Amino acid sequence: MPKLPHLSGAAVVKALEKLGFVKVRQSGSHVIMRRGSKGCVVPMHGEVKVGTLAGLLRQADISPDEFIAVL
């Protein structure tokens, strides 16, 4: 598994949009995104921690390699 980069919440949202996710809604500082029946919650922080990003990718059913390829 490749090392996940340190990214902002906005950069994570842009990468997920390239993978076909759409922004459903925003509640406070968290954006809810969905692609088909899979969804994930992205914290809109200055820097999303690597563990949080890994959990987010598991929630969205995306491999780290697939995610890094669209960055």
mmCIF file of the N, C-alpha and C atoms, coordinates in Angstrom:
data_MODEL
# 
_entry.id   MODEL 
# 
loop_
_atom_site.group_PDB 
_atom_site.id 
_atom_site.type_symbol 
_atom_site.label_atom_id 
_atom_site.label_alt_id 
_atom_site.label_comp_id 
_atom_site.label_asym_id 
_atom_site.label_entity_id 
_atom_site.label_seq_id 
_atom_site.pdbx_PDB_ins_code 
_atom_site.Cartn_x 
_atom_site.Cartn_y 
_atom_site.Cartn_z 
_atom_site.occupancy 
_atom_site.B_iso_or_equiv 
_atom_site.pdbx_formal_charge 
_atom_site.auth_seq_id 
_atom_site.auth_comp_id 
_atom_site.auth_asym_id 
_atom_site.auth_atom_id 
_atom_site.pdbx_PDB_model_num 
ATOM 1   N N  . MET A 1 1  ? 0.848   -1.183 0.000   1.00 0.00 ? 1  MET A N  1 
ATOM 2   C CA . MET A 1 1  ? 0.000   0.000  0.000   1.00 0.00 ? 1  MET A CA 1 
ATOM 3   C C  . MET A 1 1  ? 0.885   1.235  0.000   1.00 0.00 ? 1  MET A C  1 
ATOM 4   N N  . PRO A 1 2  ? 0.640   2.163  -0.917  1.00 0.00 ? 2  PRO A N  1 
ATOM 5   C CA . PRO A 1 2  ? 1.459   3.374  -0.957  1.00 0.00 ? 2  PRO A CA 1 
ATOM 6   C C  . PRO A 1 2  ? 1.145   4.292  0.217   1.00 0.00 ? 2  PRO A C  1 
ATOM 7   N N  . LYS A 1 3  ? 2.090   5.142  0.521   1.00 0.00 ? 3  LYS A N  1 
ATOM 8   C CA . LYS A 1 3  ? 1.894   6.105  1.598   1.00 0.00 ? 3  LYS A CA 1 
ATOM 9   C C  . LYS A 1 3  ? 0.918   7.177  1.137   1.00 0.00 ? 3  LYS A C  1 
ATOM 10  N N  . LEU A 1 4  ? -0.079  7.434  1.970   1.00 0.00 ? 4  LEU A N  1 
ATOM 11  C CA . LEU A 1 4  ? -1.078  8.445  1.612   1.00 0.00 ? 4  LEU A CA 1 
ATOM 12  C C  . LEU A 1 4  ? -0.514  9.835  1.896   1.00 0.00 ? 4  LEU A C  1 
ATOM 13  N N  . PRO A 1 5  ? -0.780  10.798 1.026   1.00 0.00 ? 5  PRO A N  1 
ATOM 14  C CA . PRO A 1 5  ? -0.261  12.156 1.215   1.00 0.00 ? 5  PRO A CA 1 
ATOM 15  C C  . PRO A 1 5  ? -1.098  12.957 2.215   1.00 0.00 ? 5  PRO A C  1 
ATOM 16  N N  . HIS A 1 6  ? -0.532  14.013 2.723   1.00 0.00 ? 6  HIS A N  1 
ATOM 17  C CA . HIS A 1 6  ? -1.255  14.961 3.563   1.00 0.00 ? 6  HIS A CA 1 
ATOM 18  C C  . HIS A 1 6  ? -1.967  15.929 2.624   1.00 0.00 ? 6  HIS A C  1 
ATOM 19  N N  . LEU A 1 7  ? -3.288  15.959 2.678   1.00 0.00 ? 7  LEU A N  1 
ATOM 20  C CA . LEU A 1 7  ? -4.082  16.801 1.783   1.00 0.00 ? 7  LEU A CA 1 
ATOM 21  C C  . LEU A 1 7  ? -5.090  17.612 2.580   1.00 0.00 ? 7  LEU A C  1 
ATOM 22  N N  . SER A 1 8  ? -5.542  18.702 1.991   1.00 0.00 ? 8  SER A N  1 
ATOM 23  C CA . SER A 1 8  ? -6.625  19.477 2.609   1.00 0.00 ? 8  SER A CA 1 
ATOM 24  C C  . SER A 1 8  ? -7.947  18.802 2.271   1.00 0.00 ? 8  SER A C  1 
ATOM 25  N N  . GLY A 1 9  ? -8.987  19.164 2.995   1.00 0.00 ? 9  GLY A N  1 
ATOM 26  C CA . GLY A 1 9  ? -10.314 18.621 2.717   1.00 0.00 ? 9  GLY A CA 1 
ATOM 27  C C  . GLY A 1 9  ? -10.781 18.947 1.312   1.00 0.00 ? 9  GLY A C  1 
ATOM 28  N N  . ALA A 1 10 ? -10.486 20.163 0.853   1.00 0.00 ? 10 ALA A N  1 
ATOM 29  C CA . ALA A 1 10 ? -10.890 20.575 -0.498  1.00 0.00 ? 10 ALA A CA 1 
ATOM 30  C C  . ALA A 1 10 ? -10.204 19.720 -1.569  1.00 0.00 ? 10 ALA A C  1 
ATOM 31  N N  . ALA A 1 11 ? -8.928  19.380 -1.348  1.00 0.00 ? 11 ALA A N  1 
ATOM 32  C CA . ALA A 1 11 ? -8.202  18.549 -2.313  1.00 0.00 ? 11 ALA A CA 1 
ATOM 33  C C  . ALA A 1 11 ? -8.776  17.134 -2.350  1.00 0.00 ? 11 ALA A C  1 
ATOM 34  N N  . VAL A 1 12 ? -9.186  16.623 -1.203  1.00 0.00 ? 12 VAL A N  1 
ATOM 35  C CA . VAL A 1 12 ? -9.805  15.293 -1.146  1.00 0.00 ? 12 VAL A CA 1 
ATOM 36  C C  . VAL A 1 12 ? -11.128 15.306 -1.899  1.00 0.00 ? 12 VAL A C  1 
ATOM 37  N N  . VAL A 1 13 ? -11.924 16.354 -1.714  1.00 0.00 ? 13 VAL A N  1 
ATOM 38  C CA . VAL A 1 13 ? -13.210 16.471 -2.415  1.00 0.00 ? 13 VAL A CA 1 
ATOM 39  C C  . VAL A 1 13 ? -12.982 16.504 -3.928  1.00 0.00 ? 13 VAL A C  1 
ATOM 40  N N  . LYS A 1 14 ? -12.009 17.271 -4.396  1.00 0.00 ? 14 LYS A N  1 
ATOM 41  C CA . LYS A 1 14 ? -11.716 17.356 -5.840  1.00 0.00 ? 14 LYS A CA 1 
ATOM 42  C C  . LYS A 1 14 ? -11.316 15.997 -6.401  1.00 0.00 ? 14 LYS A C  1 
ATOM 43  N N  . ALA A 1 15 ? -10.478 15.271 -5.660  1.00 0.00 ? 15 ALA A N  1 
ATOM 44  C CA . ALA A 1 15 ? -10.037 13.949 -6.117  1.00 0.00 ? 15 ALA A CA 1 
ATOM 45  C C  . ALA A 1 15 ? -11.215 12.982 -6.170  1.00 0.00 ? 15 ALA A C  1 
ATOM 46  N N  . LEU A 1 16 ? -12.089 13.028 -5.172  1.00 0.00 ? 16 LEU A N  1 
ATOM 47  C CA . LEU A 1 16 ? -13.257 12.142 -5.168  1.00 0.00 ? 16 LEU A CA 1 
ATOM 48  C C  . LEU A 1 16 ? -14.222 12.497 -6.303  1.00 0.00 ? 16 LEU A C  1 
ATOM 49  N N  . GLU A 1 17 ? -14.338 13.784 -6.628  1.00 0.00 ? 17 GLU A N  1 
ATOM 50  C CA . GLU A 1 17 ? -15.193 14.181 -7.752  1.00 0.00 ? 17 GLU A CA 1 
ATOM 51  C C  . GLU A 1 17 ? -14.645 13.624 -9.072  1.00 0.00 ? 17 GLU A C  1 
ATOM 52  N N  . LYS A 1 18 ? -13.317 13.553 -9.204  1.00 0.00 ? 18 LYS A N  1 
ATOM 53  C CA . LYS A 1 18 ? -12.714 12.958 -10.408 1.00 0.00 ? 18 LYS A CA 1 
ATOM 54  C C  . LYS A 1 18 ? -13.031 11.472 -10.497 1.00 0.00 ? 18 LYS A C  1 
ATOM 55  N N  . LEU A 1 19 ? -13.261 10.833 -9.328  1.00 0.00 ? 19 LEU A N  1 
ATOM 56  C CA . LEU A 1 19 ? -13.589 9.407  -9.289  1.00 0.00 ? 19 LEU A CA 1 
ATOM 57  C C  . LEU A 1 19 ? -15.091 9.153  -9.431  1.00 0.00 ? 19 LEU A C  1 
ATOM 58  N N  . GLY A 1 20 ? -15.878 10.196 -9.657  1.00 0.00 ? 20 GLY A N  1 
ATOM 59  C CA . GLY A 1 20 ? -17.301 10.029 -9.909  1.00 0.00 ? 20 GLY A CA 1 
ATOM 60  C C  . GLY A 1 20 ? -18.207 10.309 -8.721  1.00 0.00 ? 20 GLY A C  1 
ATOM 61  N N  . PHE A 1 21 ? -17.661 10.756 -7.609  1.00 0.00 ? 21 PHE A N  1 
ATOM 62  C CA . PHE A 1 21 ? -18.487 11.100 -6.451  1.00 0.00 ? 21 PHE A CA 1 
ATOM 63  C C  . PHE A 1 21 ? -19.094 12.480 -6.653  1.00 0.00 ? 21 PHE A C  1 
ATOM 64  N N  . VAL A 1 22 ? -20.268 12.686 -6.073  1.00 0.00 ? 22 VAL A N  1 
ATOM 65  C CA . VAL A 1 22 ? -20.915 13.993 -6.127  1.00 0.00 ? 22 VAL A CA 1 
ATOM 66  C C  . VAL A 1 22 ? -21.164 14.466 -4.702  1.00 0.00 ? 22 VAL A C  1 
ATOM 67  N N  . LYS A 1 23 ? -21.096 15.774 -4.527  1.00 0.00 ? 23 LYS A N  1 
ATOM 68  C CA . LYS A 1 23 ? -21.341 16.372 -3.225  1.00 0.00 ? 23 LYS A CA 1 
ATOM 69  C C  . LYS A 1 23 ? -22.851 16.374 -2.993  1.00 0.00 ? 23 LYS A C  1 
ATOM 70  N N  . VAL A 1 24 ? -23.302 15.645 -1.970  1.00 0.00 ? 24 VAL A N  1 
ATOM 71  C CA . VAL A 1 24 ? -24.726 15.550 -1.669  1.00 0.00 ? 24 VAL A CA 1 
ATOM 72  C C  . VAL A 1 24 ? -25.155 16.734 -0.816  1.00 0.00 ? 24 VAL A C  1 
ATOM 73  N N  . ARG A 1 25 ? -24.395 16.972 0.259   1.00 0.00 ? 25 ARG A N  1 
ATOM 74  C CA . ARG A 1 25 ? -24.720 18.088 1.138   1.00 0.00 ? 25 ARG A CA 1 
ATOM 75  C C  . ARG A 1 25 ? -23.525 18.387 2.016   1.00 0.00 ? 25 ARG A C  1 
ATOM 76  N N  . GLN A 1 26 ? -23.603 19.501 2.730   1.00 0.00 ? 26 GLN A N  1 
ATOM 77  C CA . GLN A 1 26 ? -22.568 19.863 3.685   1.00 0.00 ? 26 GLN A CA 1 
ATOM 78  C C  . GLN A 1 26 ? -23.224 20.199 5.007   1.00 0.00 ? 26 GLN A C  1 
ATOM 79  N N  . SER A 1 27 ? -22.704 19.606 6.068   1.00 0.00 ? 27 SER A N  1 
ATOM 80  C CA . SER A 1 27 ? -23.219 19.853 7.403   1.00 0.00 ? 27 SER A CA 1 
ATOM 81  C C  . SER A 1 27 ? -22.059 20.377 8.245   1.00 0.00 ? 27 SER A C  1 
ATOM 82  N N  . GLY A 1 28 ? -22.038 21.669 8.471   1.00 0.00 ? 28 GLY A N  1 
ATOM 83  C CA . GLY A 1 28 ? -20.916 22.268 9.205   1.00 0.00 ? 28 GLY A CA 1 
ATOM 84  C C  . GLY A 1 28 ? -19.644 22.173 8.395   1.00 0.00 ? 28 GLY A C  1 
ATOM 85  N N  . SER A 1 29 ? -18.613 21.564 8.992   1.00 0.00 ? 29 SER A N  1 
ATOM 86  C CA . SER A 1 29 ? -17.326 21.450 8.297   1.00 0.00 ? 29 SER A CA 1 
ATOM 87  C C  . SER A 1 29 ? -17.133 20.074 7.674   1.00 0.00 ? 29 SER A C  1 
ATOM 88  N N  . HIS A 1 30 ? -18.220 19.344 7.426   1.00 0.00 ? 30 HIS A N  1 
ATOM 89  C CA . HIS A 1 30 ? -18.131 18.017 6.827   1.00 0.00 ? 30 HIS A CA 1 
ATOM 90  C C  . HIS A 1 30 ? -18.990 17.947 5.572   1.00 0.00 ? 30 HIS A C  1 
ATOM 91  N N  . VAL A 1 31 ? -18.401 17.409 4.497   1.00 0.00 ? 31 VAL A N  1 
ATOM 92  C CA . VAL A 1 31 ? -19.098 17.254 3.228   1.00 0.00 ? 31 VAL A CA 1 
ATOM 93  C C  . VAL A 1 31 ? -19.453 15.787 3.054   1.00 0.00 ? 31 VAL A C  1 
ATOM 94  N N  . ILE A 1 32 ? -20.700 15.517 2.705   1.00 0.00 ? 32 ILE A N  1 
ATOM 95  C CA . ILE A 1 32 ? -21.155 14.153 2.459   1.00 0.00 ? 32 ILE A CA 1 
ATOM 96  C C  . ILE A 1 32 ? -21.142 13.949 0.952   1.00 0.00 ? 32 ILE A C  1 
ATOM 97  N N  . MET A 1 33 ? -20.413 12.909 0.512   1.00 0.00 ? 33 MET A N  1 
ATOM 98  C CA . MET A 1 33 ? -20.285 12.620 -0.915  1.00 0.00 ? 33 MET A CA 1 
ATOM 99  C C  . MET A 1 33 ? -20.811 11.226 -1.188  1.00 0.00 ? 33 MET A C  1 
ATOM 100 N N  . ARG A 1 34 ? -21.319 11.012 -2.414  1.00 0.00 ? 34 ARG A N  1 
ATOM 101 C CA . ARG A 1 34 ? -21.919 9.731  -2.748  1.00 0.00 ? 34 ARG A CA 1 
ATOM 102 C C  . ARG A 1 34 ? -21.635 9.373  -4.211  1.00 0.00 ? 34 ARG A C  1 
ATOM 103 N N  . ARG A 1 35 ? -21.452 8.063  -4.421  1.00 0.00 ? 35 ARG A N  1 
ATOM 104 C CA . ARG A 1 35 ? -21.330 7.495  -5.774  1.00 0.00 ? 35 ARG A CA 1 
ATOM 105 C C  . ARG A 1 35 ? -22.106 6.184  -5.747  1.00 0.00 ? 35 ARG A C  1 
ATOM 106 N N  . GLY A 1 36 ? -23.269 6.163  -6.351  1.00 0.00 ? 36 GLY A N  1 
ATOM 107 C CA . GLY A 1 36 ? -24.123 4.971  -6.291  1.00 0.00 ? 36 GLY A CA 1 
ATOM 108 C C  . GLY A 1 36 ? -24.578 4.734  -4.860  1.00 0.00 ? 36 GLY A C  1 
ATOM 109 N N  . SER A 1 37 ? -24.331 3.530  -4.358  1.00 0.00 ? 37 SER A N  1 
ATOM 110 C CA . SER A 1 37 ? -24.733 3.219  -2.992  1.00 0.00 ? 37 SER A CA 1 
ATOM 111 C C  . SER A 1 37 ? -23.612 3.477  -1.987  1.00 0.00 ? 37 SER A C  1 
ATOM 112 N N  . LYS A 1 38 ? -22.425 3.825  -2.461  1.00 0.00 ? 38 LYS A N  1 
ATOM 113 C CA . LYS A 1 38 ? -21.286 4.093  -1.580  1.00 0.00 ? 38 LYS A CA 1 
ATOM 114 C C  . LYS A 1 38 ? -21.191 5.582  -1.290  1.00 0.00 ? 38 LYS A C  1 
ATOM 115 N N  . GLY A 1 39 ? -20.876 5.902  -0.062  1.00 0.00 ? 39 GLY A N  1 
ATOM 116 C CA . GLY A 1 39 ? -20.739 7.292  0.320   1.00 0.00 ? 39 GLY A CA 1 
ATOM 117 C C  . GLY A 1 39 ? -19.621 7.465  1.323   1.00 0.00 ? 39 GLY A C  1 
ATOM 118 N N  . CYS A 1 40 ? -19.259 8.712  1.582   1.00 0.00 ? 40 CYS A N  1 
ATOM 119 C CA . CYS A 1 40 ? -18.221 9.000  2.565   1.00 0.00 ? 40 CYS A CA 1 
ATOM 120 C C  . CYS A 1 40 ? -18.403 10.425 3.079   1.00 0.00 ? 40 CYS A C  1 
ATOM 121 N N  . VAL A 1 41 ? -17.795 10.686 4.210   1.00 0.00 ? 41 VAL A N  1 
ATOM 122 C CA . VAL A 1 41 ? -17.860 11.989 4.851   1.00 0.00 ? 41 VAL A CA 1 
ATOM 123 C C  . VAL A 1 41 ? -16.450 12.573 4.855   1.00 0.00 ? 41 VAL A C  1 
ATOM 124 N N  . VAL A 1 42 ? -16.290 13.747 4.258   1.00 0.00 ? 42 VAL A N  1 
ATOM 125 C CA . VAL A 1 42 ? -14.977 14.389 4.159   1.00 0.00 ? 42 VAL A CA 1 
ATOM 126 C C  . VAL A 1 42 ? -14.942 15.601 5.091   1.00 0.00 ? 42 VAL A C  1 
ATOM 127 N N  . PRO A 1 43 ? -14.007 15.615 6.056   1.00 0.00 ? 43 PRO A N  1 
ATOM 128 C CA . PRO A 1 43 ? -13.875 16.799 6.908   1.00 0.00 ? 43 PRO A CA 1 
ATOM 129 C C  . PRO A 1 43 ? -13.176 17.914 6.129   1.00 0.00 ? 43 PRO A C  1 
ATOM 130 N N  . MET A 1 44 ? -13.742 19.093 6.121   1.00 0.00 ? 44 MET A N  1 
ATOM 131 C CA . MET A 1 44 ? -13.160 20.219 5.380   1.00 0.00 ? 44 MET A CA 1 
ATOM 132 C C  . MET A 1 44 ? -12.170 20.964 6.273   1.00 0.00 ? 44 MET A C  1 
ATOM 133 N N  . HIS A 1 45 ? -11.109 20.281 6.638   1.00 0.00 ? 45 HIS A N  1 
ATOM 134 C CA . HIS A 1 45 ? -10.079 20.863 7.486   1.00 0.00 ? 45 HIS A CA 1 
ATOM 135 C C  . HIS A 1 45 ? -8.899  21.287 6.634   1.00 0.00 ? 45 HIS A C  1 
ATOM 136 N N  . GLY A 1 46 ? -8.015  22.073 7.215   1.00 0.00 ? 46 GLY A N  1 
ATOM 137 C CA . GLY A 1 46 ? -6.817  22.513 6.501   1.00 0.00 ? 46 GLY A CA 1 
ATOM 138 C C  . GLY A 1 46 ? -5.957  21.342 6.081   1.00 0.00 ? 46 GLY A C  1 
ATOM 139 N N  . GLU A 1 47 ? -5.870  20.333 6.946   1.00 0.00 ? 47 GLU A N  1 
ATOM 140 C CA . GLU A 1 47 ? -5.130  19.121 6.619   1.00 0.00 ? 47 GLU A CA 1 
ATOM 141 C C  . GLU A 1 47 ? -5.878  17.928 7.200   1.00 0.00 ? 47 GLU A C  1 
ATOM 142 N N  . VAL A 1 48 ? -6.234  16.985 6.334   1.00 0.00 ? 48 VAL A N  1 
ATOM 143 C CA . VAL A 1 48 ? -6.902  15.761 6.769   1.00 0.00 ? 48 VAL A CA 1 
ATOM 144 C C  . VAL A 1 48 ? -5.810  14.775 7.170   1.00 0.00 ? 48 VAL A C  1 
ATOM 145 N N  . LYS A 1 49 ? -5.900  14.229 8.381   1.00 0.00 ? 49 LYS A N  1 
ATOM 146 C CA . LYS A 1 49 ? -4.881  13.300 8.857   1.00 0.00 ? 49 LYS A CA 1 
ATOM 147 C C  . LYS A 1 49 ? -4.895  12.030 8.013   1.00 0.00 ? 49 LYS A C  1 
ATOM 148 N N  . VAL A 1 50 ? -3.732  11.385 7.943   1.00 0.00 ? 50 VAL A N  1 
ATOM 149 C CA . VAL A 1 50 ? -3.564  10.211 7.090   1.00 0.00 ? 50 VAL A CA 1 
ATOM 150 C C  . VAL A 1 50 ? -4.498  9.080  7.523   1.00 0.00 ? 50 VAL A C  1 
ATOM 151 N N  . GLY A 1 51 ? -4.661  8.865  8.819   1.00 0.00 ? 51 GLY A N  1 
ATOM 152 C CA . GLY A 1 51 ? -5.559  7.819  9.303   1.00 0.00 ? 51 GLY A CA 1 
ATOM 153 C C  . GLY A 1 51 ? -7.004  8.104  8.954   1.00 0.00 ? 51 GLY A C  1 
ATOM 154 N N  . THR A 1 52 ? -7.381  9.368  9.025   1.00 0.00 ? 52 THR A N  1 
ATOM 155 C CA . THR A 1 52 ? -8.742  9.774  8.649   1.00 0.00 ? 52 THR A CA 1 
ATOM 156 C C  . THR A 1 52 ? -8.959  9.547  7.156   1.00 0.00 ? 52 THR A C  1 
ATOM 157 N N  . LEU A 1 53 ? -7.965  9.882  6.350   1.00 0.00 ? 53 LEU A N  1 
ATOM 158 C CA . LEU A 1 53 ? -8.058  9.690  4.897   1.00 0.00 ? 53 LEU A CA 1 
ATOM 159 C C  . LEU A 1 53 ? -8.167  8.202  4.573   1.00 0.00 ? 53 LEU A C  1 
ATOM 160 N N  . ALA A 1 54 ? -7.404  7.360  5.259   1.00 0.00 ? 54 ALA A N  1 
ATOM 161 C CA . ALA A 1 54 ? -7.465  5.916  5.029   1.00 0.00 ? 54 ALA A CA 1 
ATOM 162 C C  . ALA A 1 54 ? -8.857  5.378  5.364   1.00 0.00 ? 54 ALA A C  1 
ATOM 163 N N  . GLY A 1 55 ? -9.435  5.834  6.464   1.00 0.00 ? 55 GLY A N  1 
ATOM 164 C CA . GLY A 1 55 ? -10.779 5.412  6.839   1.00 0.00 ? 55 GLY A CA 1 
ATOM 165 C C  . GLY A 1 55 ? -11.817 5.893  5.849   1.00 0.00 ? 55 GLY A C  1 
ATOM 166 N N  . LEU A 1 56 ? -11.643 7.097  5.367   1.00 0.00 ? 56 LEU A N  1 
ATOM 167 C CA . LEU A 1 56 ? -12.547 7.682  4.378   1.00 0.00 ? 56 LEU A CA 1 
ATOM 168 C C  . LEU A 1 56 ? -12.524 6.855  3.090   1.00 0.00 ? 56 LEU A C  1 
ATOM 169 N N  . LEU A 1 57 ? -11.336 6.418  2.669   1.00 0.00 ? 57 LEU A N  1 
ATOM 170 C CA . LEU A 1 57 ? -11.215 5.615  1.450   1.00 0.00 ? 57 LEU A CA 1 
ATOM 171 C C  . LEU A 1 57 ? -11.848 4.237  1.641   1.00 0.00 ? 57 LEU A C  1 
ATOM 172 N N  . ARG A 1 58 ? -11.698 3.651  2.830   1.00 0.00 ? 58 ARG A N  1 
ATOM 173 C CA . ARG A 1 58 ? -12.365 2.370  3.117   1.00 0.00 ? 58 ARG A CA 1 
ATOM 174 C C  . ARG A 1 58 ? -13.879 2.543  3.058   1.00 0.00 ? 58 ARG A C  1 
ATOM 175 N N  . GLN A 1 59 ? -14.371 3.634  3.635   1.00 0.00 ? 59 GLN A N  1 
ATOM 176 C CA . GLN A 1 59 ? -15.799 3.926  3.654   1.00 0.00 ? 59 GLN A CA 1 
ATOM 177 C C  . GLN A 1 59 ? -16.330 4.071  2.221   1.00 0.00 ? 59 GLN A C  1 
ATOM 178 N N  . ALA A 1 60 ? -15.538 4.689  1.350   1.00 0.00 ? 60 ALA A N  1 
ATOM 179 C CA . ALA A 1 60 ? -15.949 4.927  -0.032  1.00 0.00 ? 60 ALA A CA 1 
ATOM 180 C C  . ALA A 1 60 ? -15.652 3.742  -0.944  1.00 0.00 ? 60 ALA A C  1 
ATOM 181 N N  . ASP A 1 61 ? -14.977 2.709  -0.416  1.00 0.00 ? 61 ASP A N  1 
ATOM 182 C CA . ASP A 1 61 ? -14.595 1.518  -1.185  1.00 0.00 ? 61 ASP A CA 1 
ATOM 183 C C  . ASP A 1 61 ? -13.678 1.869  -2.362  1.00 0.00 ? 61 ASP A C  1 
ATOM 184 N N  . ILE A 1 62 ? -12.644 2.660  -2.046  1.00 0.00 ? 62 ILE A N  1 
ATOM 185 C CA . ILE A 1 62 ? -11.638 3.078  -3.035  1.00 0.00 ? 62 ILE A CA 1 
ATOM 186 C C  . ILE A 1 62 ? -10.276 2.604  -2.547  1.00 0.00 ? 62 ILE A C  1 
ATOM 187 N N  . SER A 1 63 ? -9.486  2.035  -3.441  1.00 0.00 ? 63 SER A N  1 
ATOM 188 C CA . SER A 1 63 ? -8.136  1.619  -3.050  1.00 0.00 ? 63 SER A CA 1 
ATOM 189 C C  . SER A 1 63 ? -7.224  2.862  -2.994  1.00 0.00 ? 63 SER A C  1 
ATOM 190 N N  . PRO A 1 64 ? -6.222  2.837  -2.124  1.00 0.00 ? 64 PRO A N  1 
ATOM 191 C CA . PRO A 1 64 ? -5.276  3.959  -2.066  1.00 0.00 ? 64 PRO A CA 1 
ATOM 192 C C  . PRO A 1 64 ? -4.588  4.217  -3.409  1.00 0.00 ? 64 PRO A C  1 
ATOM 193 N N  . ASP A 1 65 ? -4.278  3.130  -4.153  1.00 0.00 ? 65 ASP A N  1 
ATOM 194 C CA . ASP A 1 65 ? -3.647  3.296  -5.459  1.00 0.00 ? 65 ASP A CA 1 
ATOM 195 C C  . ASP A 1 65 ? -4.557  4.059  -6.421  1.00 0.00 ? 65 ASP A C  1 
ATOM 196 N N  . GLU A 1 66 ? -5.834  3.719  -6.415  1.00 0.00 ? 66 GLU A N  1 
ATOM 197 C CA . GLU A 1 66 ? -6.810  4.387  -7.282  1.00 0.00 ? 66 GLU A CA 1 
ATOM 198 C C  . GLU A 1 66 ? -6.921  5.862  -6.919  1.00 0.00 ? 66 GLU A C  1 
ATOM 199 N N  . PHE A 1 67 ? -6.910  6.156  -5.617  1.00 0.00 ? 67 PHE A N  1 
ATOM 200 C CA . PHE A 1 67 ? -7.030  7.536  -5.149  1.00 0.00 ? 67 PHE A CA 1 
ATOM 201 C C  . PHE A 1 67 ? -5.803  8.348  -5.547  1.00 0.00 ? 67 PHE A C  1 
ATOM 202 N N  . ILE A 1 68 ? -4.608  7.790  -5.333  1.00 0.00 ? 68 ILE A N  1 
ATOM 203 C CA . ILE A 1 68 ? -3.368  8.514  -5.638  1.00 0.00 ? 68 ILE A CA 1 
ATOM 204 C C  . ILE A 1 68 ? -3.233  8.748  -7.143  1.00 0.00 ? 68 ILE A C  1 
ATOM 205 N N  . ALA A 1 69 ? -3.775  7.835  -7.943  1.00 0.00 ? 69 ALA A N  1 
ATOM 206 C CA . ALA A 1 69 ? -3.680  7.980  -9.407  1.00 0.00 ? 69 ALA A CA 1 
ATOM 207 C C  . ALA A 1 69 ? -4.406  9.218  -9.918  1.00 0.00 ? 69 ALA A C  1 
ATOM 208 N N  . VAL A 1 70 ? -5.461  9.666  -9.221  1.00 0.00 ? 70 VAL A N  1 
ATOM 209 C CA . VAL A 1 70 ? -6.211  10.831 -9.704  1.00 0.00 ? 70 VAL A CA 1 
ATOM 210 C C  . VAL A 1 70 ? -5.714  12.157 -9.125  1.00 0.00 ? 70 VAL A C  1 
ATOM 211 N N  . LEU A 1 71 ? -4.737  12.108 -8.234  1.00 0.00 ? 71 LEU A N  1 
ATOM 212 C CA . LEU A 1 71 ? -4.230  13.361 -7.636  1.00 0.00 ? 71 LEU A CA 1 
ATOM 213 C C  . LEU A 1 71 ? -3.423  14.164 -8.630  1.00 0.00 ? 71 LEU A C  1 
# 
